[in-house]
Structures are given as structure tokens and as C-alpha cells.
Amino acid sequence: MVEMIMEDDEIKGKILDKMARHRYWGGKHTDTLNLAKGFPKDIRKYVLKLVDEMKNDNLIISKPTSYGEHVSLNIERKDEIQFLIDKFLVKKY
């Protein structure tokens, strides 16, 4: 069993913060698997599950490509995304 060291909101905030820092908004995108990098190996599958949740919540937009699924941040939900990032950063520091 995986012992969770971070809560779901913290993981989501870290993912969104990483994407925002790299400016993955709208047309600029990254491979879905890249989002799990930087997390402990034992929770990476769980991180990808949370990415799917954020896609269902329309915070992250999926872009199918010939070389795998890529994702970007939904520019139309920028205020909500920024709120979640700020919430994560407050807990972090």
C-alpha cells in the first residue's frame, strides 16, 4: 500500500504550478508522462490518475498526438488554476 505524503490538492497544485512555470497554456503542451516526473516513484501512477481528474474538471486540456497524449492548461479557467496554485504555494512555504 502506498503511504500518501501529500494530499490530493497539494499534488494537483504542484502539477498546475509546474505547468504554469513552463507556460503550458493553450497551444503549448507537454507529454502527460512528464507531469509525474518530480514525484516519488511510488505515487507516479496516482499522480497520473489526478491528471485525469483535472482533465475531467476541464482544468487541463488533452491534445492527442501521433506520439502520445499531450496536455496544456485551459486558458479559460486561468483564475481558478491560479487560485489552486496559490493555495499550493501557501502550504509549501
Secondary structure, 3 states (H helix, E strand, C coil): CCCCCCCHHHHHHHHHHHHHHCCCECCCCEEHHHHHCCCCHHHHHHHHHHHHHHHHCCCEEEEEECCEEEEEECHHHHHHHHHHHHHHHHHHC
